[in-house]
Amino acid sequence: MRSVRYVVRFDERDALDARLVGNKAKNLAELARRGFPVPRFFCVTTRAFREFVKSAGVEGLPPEEAREVLASSPVPEPVALEIAEEYRRWGGVASAVRSSATGEDSPEVSWAGQLDSFLGVEGQEALLEAVRKCWCSLWKENVLVYCRRKGIPHHEVSLGVIVQEMVRAELSGVAFTADPVTGGEGIIVEPELEGKLRQELTELLRAIEAHYGFPQDVEWAYEGGRFYVLQARPITTVRPVWTRAFFDERFPHPVSPLGWSVLGDLVRRRAFVDPLRYLGYEDPDEVEIFRLIRGRPYVLVEVFRALYRHIPRVLAPYDWERYFPGGRPEGRLYFLRPGPPLRRFLSLVLSFLRDHNWILPLHYLNWRAFLRWYVERLGEVRRLDLKEASDRELTGAIGKLRHMVDRFLRLHRWSITWAEVLCGVLGRTVGDRSTLLSLIVSFDRTSRMNYAIWRLSKEGGSVGDLIRAYGHRAGSLDISFPTWEEDPGFLLGVVECAGDFDLEGRMREALRRRDEALRAASARLGPPSRALLRLLLSWTRRMVLLREEQRFYWQMAMAEMRKVFLEFGRRFVERGILDGPEDIFFLRLEEFRRALDGGGPDLRGKVAERKRRKEEDERVLPPQFVVGSAPLEVGPAQGGKVLKGMGISPGRAEGRAWIAPDLRDIPRAPEGEVLVTTSVDPGLTPVLITVSGLVLETGGALSHGAIVARELGVPAVAGVEGASRLIPQGARVAVDGDRGEVVLIESPR
């Protein structure tokens, strides 16, 4: 009995070892074992391939030289004898000879069309030559380029060769169990079949997909009233779809390299990777969840699909459709892999045992306890004399602040979830969007801040008191944005004219609407249901308020982090590393650390290039969805007299349109006009005191701008993509927050 085997039959156990036969052969052997119609085959193993390479003496040679040597190298005699013996046992039938690389036909790379295959091979000599040519094809120029592009170490690839009995096909082709570009639902067959044949092939394809749990690219043939599977591999050409919906308000502008590297990884881990792991998904850390597109963070749409598919529709979060193109959450998973059902169940149970925040009252109590700890730690950082502190003390402060934010995010993710789920349940209970939006009106820290600004404008007083209470606020969570304490220009501009508006009257009207909505909703219910409604409403308001309160405190840590990095920026200028203190925000965190240690290349060139790129990105209006790297158009194009969006604050208002894509650059507060902008950060909401209506290109009913608009009684519509481009500056418009429409009434004068 031989100690080394160079040939494996399809029905042997070794045929399931991809390292021995390559992925293509392993996939076919697996299907054959499961009873799928696979023509019989044997496989020349990777051991035979390595013996061929060794006997040719090309190990270590450059690929070009190896290609020339292999072109004239024979199949080693022991290998040739074993192939010939197996072929004779078959009876010397005509065969298809196909390459089967390790790593080929995997979810990561397909190798489609890269390696050679030969059809209708007859006779021993022809078979050995076809096998040899398959081996040699690994050194073709296109294969070397493919390996470089895919990051595959060429020297680590081994090649099996499939020798498969030929099907004398009456029909043959390829099929995809999903759209190979967009990942959309539906079977695609080439050439197209109809009637019974189409039905039979569809059933076969669905069974193959169900077996692998992943959409498949299948090569098929039809002979003698039967379909055969010649090849099956995962579809690897589906392009990822990305959405701005999660970050459109948190980071409405292109992010700074330092701001994103300080915060992005923490948000990725706590908001997405942890929940995916809790739900039993395999290796979520390996998936590209975020991508910066023109400087703005996008999230992989599939992540939301993976998270929300486990939530019963009765608990579906409010406005969750906005995360999906066309508002359709259904779809397949291509980049995330669910684990086995038992593991998913155990993972979920263990995560709930470890983290009790899924119990709503406990979560609320946990936040109160955490807040005390958080404020104490914040005080410790604030007591540090930044100018006198050593580099080590400053880096320690950065580490402490990041740790605080990390712990904060573990709670914040539950607050967001609870607010969205409770709003969804309440919305389905009352059955009307306008009623829901009126019911959840409460007055949070941001609204109280805006009321304080209005009182100061109306009655006079010290701006210093306002700065002491709210000076940590800024226009973004990105630490490159100056706080009100550093630059109070925006705040002073609002204070100058806010007193001319009846803010109290508008807030009273919002409360009147709230009480009226509650009476109307209660009137439709019996006593037990009314009690449940009031309990649901109480917790919904509480969690919506908590979500806003948490953003208030989150911004405090980011403001302190900005101060520490600015001190480092000042020191880097003194040390000749940077030209200005704020240039530090154009370094990534790892570059900052290397510069601090005295290492790394000159950074001035990088900073200048990143500043230039950021200026370019600021001028781009980013699409809501991107497929691959191109904008994804969803739904009918906006245009004409009526622009569609979603109502986020009830009521109707008319006024001249004030177009301000970036509120940071607004020269004055719009007085009585309809503000049209991308989004409104909590630190920029004071501008809503002076406007009559609000139109947002992004955001949803629970966005910060939406919540404040409702509390200040400002009718608002969100999700009007391209509004700042479609509405002329100065045009008279009507904002209908109940219908979710913006009507162009009159062109600008």
URGIVEN-V606388 format. One record per pair of residues at least 6 apart in sequence whose C-alpha atoms are under 7 Angstrom apart, sorted by sequence separation. I is the first residue (numbers start at 1). J is the second residue. D is the distance in Angstrom with one decimal. If there is no record, write none. Layout:
# URGIVEN-V606388
i = <I & I>
j = <J & J>
d = <D & D>
This chain:
# URGIVEN-V606388
i = <8 & 9 & 15 & 32 & 53 & 104 & 105 & 121 & 147 & 178 & 179 & 209 & 221 & 222 & 291 & 292 & 321 & 356 & 357 & 427 & 430 & 475 & 572 & 573 & 594 & 625 & 626 & 660 & 709 & 735 & 736 & 8 & 104 & 147 & 178 & 179 & 209 & 220 & 221 & 277 & 290 & 291 & 321 & 474 & 573 & 625 & 709 & 735 & 18 & 58 & 178 & 220 & 221 & 276 & 290 & 291 & 321 & 474 & 522 & 573 & 623 & 734 & 735 & 17 & 177 & 178 & 179 & 220 & 290 & 427 & 474 & 733 & 734 & 16 & 28 & 177 & 178 & 219 & 220 & 289 & 290 & 426 & 473 & 474 & 733 & 734 & 15 & 176 & 177 & 219 & 273 & 289 & 472 & 473 & 569 & 570 & 733 & 734 & 118 & 176 & 219 & 273 & 471 & 472 & 569 & 658 & 732 & 733 & 16 & 175 & 176 & 218 & 219 & 471 & 472 & 569 & 732 & 733 & 15 & 16 & 56 & 175 & 218 & 471 & 569 & 732 & 174 & 175 & 217 & 218 & 566 & 569 & 658 & 662 & 731 & 732 & 99 & 174 & 216 & 217 & 381 & 566 & 657 & 658 & 659 & 660 & 661 & 675 & 731 & 732 & 56 & 99 & 117 & 173 & 216 & 217 & 467 & 655 & 656 & 657 & 658 & 659 & 660 & 661 & 674 & 679 & 731 & 11 & 98 & 99 & 116 & 173 & 216 & 217 & 467 & 655 & 656 & 657 & 658 & 659 & 669 & 672 & 673 & 674 & 675 & 676 & 677 & 678 & 679 & 700 & 717 & 730 & 10 & 98 & 115 & 215 & 216 & 655 & 657 & 671 & 672 & 673 & 674 & 675 & 676 & 677 & 678 & 679 & 699 & 716 & 729 & 97 & 98 & 214 & 215 & 587 & 670 & 671 & 672 & 673 & 674 & 675 & 676 & 677 & 678 & 679 & 685 & 694 & 698 & 699 & 715 & 717 & 728 & 55 & 97 & 116 & 586 & 669 & 670 & 688 & 693 & 694 & 695 & 696 & 697 & 698 & 715 & 716 & 11 & 21 & 96 & 97 & 115 & 301 & 682 & 692 & 693 & 694 & 695 & 696 & 697 & 698 & 715 & 52 & 96 & 115 & 301 & 681 & 682 & 693 & 694 & 695 & 696 & 697 & 698 & 717 & 21 & 52 & 95 & 96 & 135 & 305 & 583 & 586 & 681 & 696 & 697 & 717 & 20 & 21 & 95 & 96 & 680 & 697 & 20 & 94 & 95 & 577 & 578 & 679 & 697 & 94 & 95 & 94 & 114 & 177 & 93 & 114 & 10 & 92 & 131 & 374 & 10 & 48 & 92 & 276 & 302 & 9 & 10 & 9 & 97 & 8 & 9 & 97 & 7 & 8 & 99 & 7 & 8 & 7 & 8 & 178 & 655 & 6 & 7 & 177 & 457 & 6 & 177 & 456 & 457 & 653 & 84 & 176 & 177 & 254 & 255 & 457 & 653 & 6 & 176 & 254 & 255 & 454 & 457 & 458 & 6 & 175 & 176 & 254 & 453 & 457 & 693 & 175 & 253 & 174 & 175 & 367 & 454 & 174 & 454 & 120 & 173 & 174 & 173 & 676 & 677 & 80 & 172 & 173 & 287 & 676 & 172 & 171 & 172 & 247 & 171 & 247 & 169 & 170 & 284 & 648 & 169 & 170 & 244 & 648 & 169 & 244 & 102 & 168 & 180 & 183 & 243 & 244 & 281 & 282 & 101 & 102 & 167 & 181 & 182 & 242 & 243 & 281 & 282 & 75 & 101 & 102 & 180 & 181 & 182 & 242 & 243 & 281 & 282 & 357 & 649 & 101 & 180 & 181 & 242 & 243 & 280 & 281 & 648 & 100 & 101 & 241 & 242 & 280 & 99 & 100 & 240 & 241 & 649 & 99 & 100 & 649 & 99 & 100 & 653 & 98 & 99 & 280 & 652 & 661 & 97 & 98 & 280 & 651 & 71 & 97 & 98 & 279 & 649 & 650 & 659 & 70 & 97 & 649 & 650 & 96 & 97 & 280 & 649 & 95 & 96 & 279 & 280 & 648 & 649 & 67 & 95 & 96 & 278 & 279 & 647 & 648 & 95 & 96 & 278 & 647 & 648 & 659 & 94 & 95 & 646 & 647 & 658 & 67 & 93 & 94 & 645 & 646 & 657 & 658 & 6 & 278 & 441 & 645 & 646 & 657 & 645 & 656 & 657 & 7 & 25 & 438 & 439 & 645 & 656 & 657 & 6 & 7 & 24 & 63 & 438 & 483 & 644 & 656 & 657 & 23 & 245 & 643 & 655 & 656 & 22 & 23 & 245 & 439 & 477 & 655 & 21 & 22 & 23 & 438 & 439 & 479 & 654 & 655 & 22 & 23 & 24 & 243 & 479 & 654 & 22 & 23 & 24 & 477 & 653 & 654 & 22 & 23 & 435 & 473 & 652 & 653 & 19 & 23 & 472 & 479 & 652 & 653 & 18 & 472 & 652 & 651 & 652 & 49 & 651 & 472 & 650 & 651 & 649 & 650 & 648 & 647 & 430 & 647 & 647 & 647 & 646 & 645 & 644 & 645 & 644 & 643 & 644 & 442 & 642 & 643 & 642 & 643 & 440 & 444 & 642 & 318 & 641 & 642 & 317 & 318 & 641 & 317 & 444 & 445 & 316 & 318 & 444 & 480 & 315 & 317 & 318 & 317 & 316 & 49 & 315 & 49 & 315 & 426 & 49 & 314 & 46 & 46 & 46 & 45 & 44 & 45 & 43 & 44 & 423 & 43 & 44 & 422 & 43 & 42 & 43 & 41 & 42 & 419 & 41 & 42 & 41 & 40 & 41 & 419 & 39 & 40 & 418 & 419 & 39 & 110 & 106 & 107 & 109 & 105 & 106 & 107 & 108 & 415 & 105 & 107 & 416 & 415 & 22 & 25 & 22 & 21 & 270 & 266 & 270 & 271 & 401 & 401 & 398 & 394 & 493 & 494 & 493 & 386 & 386 & 503 & 39 & 501 & 38 & 37 & 38 & 498 & 37 & 38 & 494 & 498 & 494 & 510 & 510 & 28 & 510 & 507 & 509 & 27 & 476 & 507 & 475 & 506 & 507 & 506 & 475 & 474 & 475 & 503 & 473 & 437 & 437 & 438 & 437 & 434 & 259 & 259 & 259 & 256 & 255 & 256 & 251 & 250 & 251 & 250 & 251 & 446 & 450 & 447 & 447 & 443 & 441 & 442 & 441 & 325 & 434 & 326 & 325 & 326 & 295 & 295 & 294 & 259 & 258 & 261 & 262 & 257 & 258 & 261 & 256 & 257 & 258 & 256 & 257 & 258 & 257 & 258 & 254 & 254 & 254 & 253 & 245 & 244 & 243 & 244 & 319 & 243 & 242 & 243 & 241 & 242 & 241 & 242 & 241 & 240 & 241 & 239 & 240 & 239 & 252 & 249 & 249 & 250 & 249 & 248 & 249 & 248 & 245>
j = <14 & 15 & 21 & 38 & 59 & 110 & 111 & 127 & 153 & 184 & 185 & 215 & 227 & 228 & 297 & 298 & 327 & 362 & 363 & 433 & 436 & 481 & 578 & 579 & 600 & 631 & 632 & 666 & 715 & 741 & 742 & 15 & 111 & 154 & 185 & 186 & 216 & 227 & 228 & 284 & 297 & 298 & 328 & 481 & 580 & 632 & 716 & 742 & 26 & 66 & 186 & 228 & 229 & 284 & 298 & 299 & 329 & 482 & 530 & 581 & 631 & 742 & 743 & 26 & 186 & 187 & 188 & 229 & 299 & 436 & 483 & 742 & 743 & 26 & 38 & 187 & 188 & 229 & 230 & 299 & 300 & 436 & 483 & 484 & 743 & 744 & 26 & 187 & 188 & 230 & 284 & 300 & 483 & 484 & 580 & 581 & 744 & 745 & 130 & 188 & 231 & 285 & 483 & 484 & 581 & 670 & 744 & 745 & 29 & 188 & 189 & 231 & 232 & 484 & 485 & 582 & 745 & 746 & 29 & 30 & 70 & 189 & 232 & 485 & 583 & 746 & 189 & 190 & 232 & 233 & 581 & 584 & 673 & 677 & 746 & 747 & 115 & 190 & 232 & 233 & 397 & 582 & 673 & 674 & 675 & 676 & 677 & 691 & 747 & 748 & 73 & 116 & 134 & 190 & 233 & 234 & 484 & 672 & 673 & 674 & 675 & 676 & 677 & 678 & 691 & 696 & 748 & 29 & 116 & 117 & 134 & 191 & 234 & 235 & 485 & 673 & 674 & 675 & 676 & 677 & 687 & 690 & 691 & 692 & 693 & 694 & 695 & 696 & 697 & 718 & 735 & 748 & 29 & 117 & 134 & 234 & 235 & 674 & 676 & 690 & 691 & 692 & 693 & 694 & 695 & 696 & 697 & 698 & 718 & 735 & 748 & 117 & 118 & 234 & 235 & 607 & 690 & 691 & 692 & 693 & 694 & 695 & 696 & 697 & 698 & 699 & 705 & 714 & 718 & 719 & 735 & 737 & 748 & 76 & 118 & 137 & 607 & 690 & 691 & 709 & 714 & 715 & 716 & 717 & 718 & 719 & 736 & 737 & 33 & 43 & 118 & 119 & 137 & 323 & 704 & 714 & 715 & 716 & 717 & 718 & 719 & 720 & 737 & 75 & 119 & 138 & 324 & 704 & 705 & 716 & 717 & 718 & 719 & 720 & 721 & 740 & 45 & 76 & 119 & 120 & 159 & 329 & 607 & 610 & 705 & 720 & 721 & 741 & 45 & 46 & 120 & 121 & 705 & 722 & 46 & 120 & 121 & 603 & 604 & 705 & 723 & 121 & 122 & 122 & 142 & 205 & 122 & 143 & 40 & 122 & 161 & 404 & 41 & 79 & 123 & 307 & 333 & 41 & 42 & 42 & 130 & 42 & 43 & 131 & 42 & 43 & 134 & 43 & 44 & 44 & 45 & 215 & 692 & 44 & 45 & 215 & 495 & 45 & 216 & 495 & 496 & 692 & 124 & 216 & 217 & 294 & 295 & 497 & 693 & 47 & 217 & 295 & 296 & 495 & 498 & 499 & 48 & 217 & 218 & 296 & 495 & 499 & 735 & 218 & 296 & 218 & 219 & 411 & 498 & 219 & 499 & 166 & 219 & 220 & 220 & 723 & 724 & 128 & 220 & 221 & 335 & 724 & 221 & 221 & 222 & 297 & 222 & 298 & 221 & 222 & 336 & 700 & 222 & 223 & 297 & 701 & 223 & 298 & 157 & 223 & 235 & 238 & 298 & 299 & 336 & 337 & 157 & 158 & 223 & 237 & 238 & 298 & 299 & 337 & 338 & 132 & 158 & 159 & 237 & 238 & 239 & 299 & 300 & 338 & 339 & 414 & 706 & 159 & 238 & 239 & 300 & 301 & 338 & 339 & 706 & 159 & 160 & 300 & 301 & 339 & 159 & 160 & 300 & 301 & 709 & 160 & 161 & 710 & 161 & 162 & 715 & 161 & 162 & 343 & 715 & 724 & 161 & 162 & 344 & 715 & 136 & 162 & 163 & 344 & 714 & 715 & 724 & 136 & 163 & 715 & 716 & 163 & 164 & 347 & 716 & 163 & 164 & 347 & 348 & 716 & 717 & 136 & 164 & 165 & 347 & 348 & 716 & 717 & 165 & 166 & 348 & 717 & 718 & 729 & 165 & 166 & 717 & 718 & 729 & 139 & 165 & 166 & 717 & 718 & 729 & 730 & 79 & 351 & 514 & 718 & 719 & 730 & 719 & 730 & 731 & 82 & 100 & 513 & 514 & 720 & 731 & 732 & 82 & 83 & 100 & 139 & 514 & 559 & 720 & 732 & 733 & 100 & 322 & 720 & 732 & 733 & 100 & 101 & 323 & 517 & 555 & 733 & 100 & 101 & 102 & 517 & 518 & 558 & 733 & 734 & 102 & 103 & 104 & 323 & 559 & 734 & 103 & 104 & 105 & 558 & 734 & 735 & 104 & 105 & 517 & 555 & 734 & 735 & 102 & 106 & 555 & 562 & 735 & 736 & 102 & 556 & 736 & 736 & 737 & 135 & 737 & 559 & 737 & 738 & 737 & 738 & 737 & 737 & 521 & 738 & 739 & 740 & 740 & 740 & 740 & 741 & 741 & 741 & 742 & 541 & 741 & 742 & 742 & 743 & 541 & 545 & 743 & 420 & 743 & 744 & 420 & 421 & 744 & 421 & 548 & 549 & 421 & 423 & 549 & 585 & 421 & 423 & 424 & 424 & 424 & 158 & 424 & 159 & 425 & 536 & 160 & 425 & 158 & 159 & 160 & 160 & 160 & 161 & 160 & 161 & 540 & 161 & 162 & 540 & 162 & 162 & 163 & 162 & 163 & 540 & 163 & 164 & 164 & 164 & 165 & 543 & 164 & 165 & 543 & 544 & 165 & 236 & 233 & 234 & 236 & 233 & 234 & 235 & 236 & 543 & 234 & 236 & 547 & 547 & 159 & 162 & 160 & 160 & 409 & 406 & 410 & 413 & 557 & 561 & 561 & 564 & 668 & 669 & 669 & 564 & 567 & 689 & 228 & 690 & 228 & 228 & 229 & 689 & 229 & 230 & 686 & 690 & 687 & 710 & 711 & 231 & 713 & 711 & 713 & 232 & 681 & 712 & 681 & 712 & 713 & 713 & 683 & 683 & 684 & 712 & 683 & 648 & 649 & 650 & 650 & 650 & 478 & 479 & 480 & 478 & 478 & 480 & 476 & 476 & 477 & 477 & 478 & 682 & 686 & 708 & 711 & 711 & 710 & 711 & 711 & 625 & 738 & 634 & 634 & 635 & 614 & 617 & 617 & 585 & 585 & 588 & 589 & 585 & 586 & 589 & 585 & 586 & 587 & 586 & 587 & 588 & 588 & 589 & 614 & 617 & 618 & 618 & 624 & 624 & 624 & 625 & 700 & 625 & 625 & 626 & 625 & 626 & 626 & 627 & 627 & 627 & 628 & 627 & 628 & 628 & 679 & 679 & 680 & 681 & 681 & 698 & 699 & 699 & 699>
d = <6.7 & 6.7 & 6.3 & 5.5 & 6.8 & 5.3 & 6.6 & 6.1 & 6.7 & 5.7 & 6.5 & 5.5 & 5.7 & 6.1 & 5.7 & 6.1 & 4.3 & 6.9 & 4.4 & 6.5 & 6.8 & 6.5 & 5.6 & 5.6 & 5.7 & 6.1 & 5.0 & 6.6 & 6.9 & 6.3 & 6.2 & 6.2 & 5.6 & 6.2 & 5.2 & 6.8 & 5.9 & 6.9 & 5.2 & 6.7 & 6.5 & 5.3 & 6.3 & 6.3 & 5.9 & 5.3 & 6.8 & 4.8 & 5.4 & 5.3 & 5.2 & 5.6 & 6.7 & 6.5 & 5.6 & 6.6 & 6.4 & 6.2 & 5.6 & 6.4 & 5.9 & 5.7 & 6.6 & 6.3 & 6.3 & 5.7 & 6.9 & 4.8 & 4.8 & 5.5 & 4.5 & 6.7 & 5.1 & 4.8 & 6.9 & 4.6 & 6.8 & 6.3 & 5.5 & 5.8 & 6.3 & 7.0 & 5.5 & 6.1 & 5.5 & 6.6 & 5.8 & 5.8 & 6.4 & 5.4 & 5.7 & 5.3 & 5.5 & 5.9 & 7.0 & 4.7 & 4.6 & 6.9 & 6.6 & 5.1 & 5.0 & 6.2 & 6.3 & 6.3 & 3.9 & 6.8 & 6.3 & 5.2 & 6.3 & 5.5 & 6.5 & 5.6 & 6.4 & 4.7 & 6.4 & 6.3 & 5.4 & 7.0 & 6.0 & 6.5 & 6.5 & 4.3 & 4.4 & 4.4 & 7.0 & 4.9 & 6.2 & 6.0 & 5.7 & 6.5 & 5.9 & 5.3 & 6.2 & 6.8 & 5.8 & 6.4 & 6.2 & 5.4 & 6.4 & 5.3 & 6.2 & 6.5 & 5.9 & 5.8 & 6.3 & 6.1 & 4.6 & 6.5 & 4.7 & 6.8 & 6.0 & 6.3 & 6.6 & 5.6 & 5.5 & 5.8 & 6.9 & 6.8 & 5.1 & 4.8 & 4.9 & 4.9 & 5.1 & 5.4 & 5.9 & 5.6 & 4.1 & 6.7 & 6.8 & 6.1 & 5.3 & 6.1 & 4.5 & 5.4 & 5.9 & 5.0 & 5.9 & 6.1 & 5.9 & 6.3 & 6.0 & 5.9 & 5.2 & 5.5 & 6.3 & 6.1 & 6.5 & 5.3 & 6.7 & 6.2 & 6.9 & 4.8 & 5.3 & 4.3 & 6.9 & 5.9 & 5.2 & 5.4 & 6.6 & 5.1 & 4.6 & 5.5 & 4.5 & 4.9 & 4.7 & 5.3 & 4.8 & 6.1 & 5.9 & 6.5 & 6.8 & 5.6 & 6.4 & 6.5 & 5.9 & 6.9 & 6.2 & 5.7 & 4.9 & 6.9 & 5.5 & 6.1 & 6.1 & 6.5 & 6.1 & 6.8 & 6.6 & 6.9 & 5.8 & 6.0 & 6.6 & 5.4 & 7.0 & 6.9 & 5.0 & 5.9 & 5.5 & 6.7 & 5.9 & 6.9 & 5.4 & 6.4 & 5.8 & 6.3 & 5.8 & 4.5 & 6.7 & 5.0 & 7.0 & 6.4 & 5.8 & 6.3 & 5.6 & 6.8 & 5.9 & 6.2 & 5.1 & 4.5 & 5.1 & 4.4 & 4.8 & 6.8 & 5.1 & 6.2 & 4.4 & 6.4 & 6.5 & 6.5 & 6.7 & 5.8 & 6.5 & 5.9 & 6.2 & 4.5 & 6.8 & 5.4 & 5.0 & 6.0 & 6.4 & 5.8 & 6.6 & 6.0 & 6.6 & 6.5 & 6.5 & 6.2 & 4.7 & 6.7 & 5.5 & 6.0 & 5.3 & 6.2 & 5.0 & 6.3 & 5.3 & 5.3 & 5.0 & 6.9 & 6.2 & 7.0 & 5.9 & 5.3 & 6.5 & 4.7 & 6.8 & 6.6 & 6.5 & 5.8 & 6.8 & 6.9 & 6.6 & 6.7 & 5.6 & 6.1 & 6.3 & 6.8 & 6.4 & 6.5 & 5.3 & 4.2 & 6.7 & 5.7 & 6.2 & 7.0 & 6.8 & 5.2 & 5.7 & 5.6 & 6.6 & 4.6 & 6.9 & 6.0 & 6.8 & 5.8 & 5.8 & 5.4 & 4.9 & 5.4 & 5.5 & 6.9 & 6.2 & 6.1 & 6.2 & 5.8 & 6.8 & 7.0 & 5.8 & 6.9 & 5.7 & 6.1 & 4.7 & 4.3 & 6.1 & 6.8 & 5.8 & 4.1 & 5.2 & 5.9 & 6.3 & 4.6 & 6.1 & 4.7 & 6.3 & 5.2 & 6.5 & 5.6 & 6.5 & 6.9 & 5.5 & 4.4 & 5.6 & 6.7 & 6.0 & 6.0 & 5.6 & 7.0 & 6.3 & 6.9 & 5.6 & 6.5 & 6.8 & 6.1 & 4.1 & 5.8 & 6.0 & 6.5 & 5.1 & 6.9 & 5.6 & 5.7 & 6.9 & 6.7 & 5.3 & 5.4 & 6.8 & 4.7 & 5.0 & 4.8 & 6.1 & 6.4 & 6.3 & 5.5 & 5.2 & 6.5 & 6.9 & 5.6 & 6.8 & 5.7 & 7.0 & 5.9 & 5.6 & 5.7 & 5.4 & 5.6 & 6.0 & 6.4 & 5.9 & 6.3 & 5.6 & 4.5 & 6.1 & 5.4 & 6.5 & 4.3 & 5.7 & 6.6 & 6.4 & 4.4 & 5.2 & 5.9 & 4.6 & 6.0 & 6.1 & 5.3 & 5.6 & 5.7 & 5.9 & 6.0 & 5.3 & 5.5 & 6.8 & 4.8 & 6.9 & 5.7 & 6.2 & 6.2 & 5.4 & 5.0 & 4.7 & 6.7 & 6.3 & 5.6 & 6.3 & 6.4 & 5.7 & 6.4 & 6.8 & 5.0 & 4.1 & 4.9 & 6.8 & 5.6 & 6.7 & 5.7 & 6.7 & 5.3 & 5.8 & 6.3 & 4.7 & 4.9 & 6.9 & 5.8 & 6.4 & 5.6 & 4.8 & 6.2 & 5.1 & 6.3 & 7.0 & 5.6 & 6.9 & 7.0 & 5.3 & 6.3 & 5.5 & 5.4 & 6.3 & 5.5 & 4.6 & 5.6 & 5.2 & 4.6 & 6.4 & 5.6 & 6.4 & 4.7 & 5.5 & 6.4 & 5.9 & 5.7 & 6.8 & 5.8 & 6.1 & 5.4 & 5.8 & 6.2 & 6.0 & 5.7 & 6.6 & 5.6 & 6.1 & 4.9 & 4.9 & 5.1 & 5.4 & 6.7 & 6.1 & 6.0 & 4.9 & 4.8 & 5.4 & 6.1 & 6.7 & 6.5 & 5.1 & 6.3 & 4.8 & 6.9 & 6.2 & 4.3 & 6.4 & 6.2 & 6.8 & 6.8 & 5.5 & 6.2 & 4.8 & 6.4 & 5.7 & 6.2 & 6.5 & 5.7 & 6.9 & 4.7 & 5.6 & 6.5 & 6.4 & 6.1 & 5.7 & 6.7 & 4.2 & 5.9 & 6.4 & 6.6 & 6.9 & 4.3 & 6.9 & 5.4 & 5.8 & 6.8 & 5.6 & 6.3 & 6.9 & 6.0 & 5.6 & 6.4 & 7.0 & 5.3 & 6.0 & 6.9 & 6.6 & 5.3 & 5.5 & 6.8 & 6.3 & 5.6 & 4.6 & 6.1 & 6.1 & 6.8 & 5.2 & 5.5 & 4.3 & 6.0 & 5.2 & 4.9 & 6.1 & 4.4 & 6.2 & 5.5 & 6.1 & 3.9 & 4.2 & 5.1 & 6.3 & 5.9 & 4.9 & 5.8 & 6.6 & 6.7 & 6.6 & 5.1 & 5.7 & 6.4 & 5.4 & 5.6 & 4.6 & 5.1 & 5.7 & 6.4 & 4.6 & 6.2 & 5.0 & 4.1 & 6.7 & 6.2 & 6.0 & 5.6 & 6.9 & 5.8 & 5.8 & 7.0 & 4.1 & 4.9 & 6.0 & 7.0 & 6.7 & 6.1 & 6.0 & 6.9 & 6.9 & 6.8 & 5.7 & 5.2 & 4.8 & 4.7 & 5.6 & 6.7 & 6.6 & 5.0 & 6.2 & 5.5 & 6.4 & 5.4 & 4.6 & 6.1 & 5.9 & 6.7 & 5.4 & 6.2 & 5.5 & 6.5 & 4.1 & 6.0 & 6.1 & 5.1 & 6.6 & 5.9 & 6.7 & 5.3 & 6.1 & 6.4 & 6.6 & 5.3 & 6.3 & 4.8 & 6.2 & 7.0 & 6.4 & 6.4 & 6.4 & 6.0 & 6.2 & 5.9 & 6.4 & 6.4 & 5.3 & 4.8 & 6.2 & 6.1 & 5.9 & 5.9 & 6.2 & 6.8 & 6.3 & 6.5 & 6.0 & 5.7 & 6.4 & 6.8 & 6.8 & 6.7 & 6.8 & 6.4 & 5.6 & 5.1 & 5.1 & 6.3 & 6.0 & 6.4 & 6.7 & 5.8 & 6.3 & 6.9 & 6.4 & 6.6 & 5.2 & 6.2 & 6.8 & 6.8 & 6.3 & 5.2 & 5.7 & 6.1 & 5.6 & 5.0 & 5.1 & 5.0 & 5.8 & 6.9 & 5.2 & 6.9 & 6.4 & 7.0 & 6.9 & 5.9 & 5.0 & 5.3 & 6.4 & 7.0 & 6.4 & 6.4 & 6.0 & 6.3 & 6.7 & 6.3 & 6.9 & 6.6 & 5.4 & 6.2 & 6.8 & 6.2 & 6.3 & 6.4 & 5.8 & 6.9 & 5.6 & 5.5 & 6.0 & 6.1 & 6.9 & 6.3 & 5.3 & 6.7 & 4.9 & 6.0 & 6.5 & 6.4 & 6.0 & 5.8 & 6.0 & 5.2 & 5.4 & 5.9 & 5.7 & 4.6 & 5.1 & 5.7 & 6.6 & 6.5 & 6.4 & 6.8 & 6.8 & 5.4 & 5.7 & 6.6 & 6.5 & 4.6 & 5.5 & 6.5 & 6.9 & 5.1 & 5.6 & 6.3 & 4.3 & 5.8 & 6.3 & 6.3 & 5.5 & 5.1 & 6.6 & 5.6 & 6.7 & 7.0 & 6.2 & 6.4 & 6.6 & 6.7 & 6.7>
